[in-house]
Amino acid sequence: MSSLISASIKASELKKIDPNKVIKGKKDNYIPILISVNDDSQYGKNVSISIQQEKEERESKAPKHYLGNGSVIWTDGTIKKGVKEDEGNNSQPFATTGSSDANTGALDSDLPF
């Protein structure tokens, strides 16, 4: 384990989720979310939770639907990239204190957004 995050989602925002964003699975329905950890902190919060956007939405700069926020409450300084089992176990840790893109705060350049 390399980090713990404490966060909350506003119940009122869940009622506003676009039904087209809900993914119908075999056993249940799912809402794709994006959890972002930022270098900067406002009011002690450096984590934001939003509905994940499609590529077209990101490219057109559509506004994000924020669900809530939180804080990193513990970290050992590294985060490993998640890897699917069929892709092998070649995940490489990278330091959360390493250099990042100044515009996005991204630590990994192959992210889809």
Secondary structure, DSSP 8 states (H G I E B T S, - for coil): --EEEEEEE-HHHHTT--GGG-EE-SSSEE--EEEEEEEEEETTEEEEEEE---HHHHHTT----EEEEEEEEEE-SEEE----GGG-S---EEETTS---TTT--S-TT---
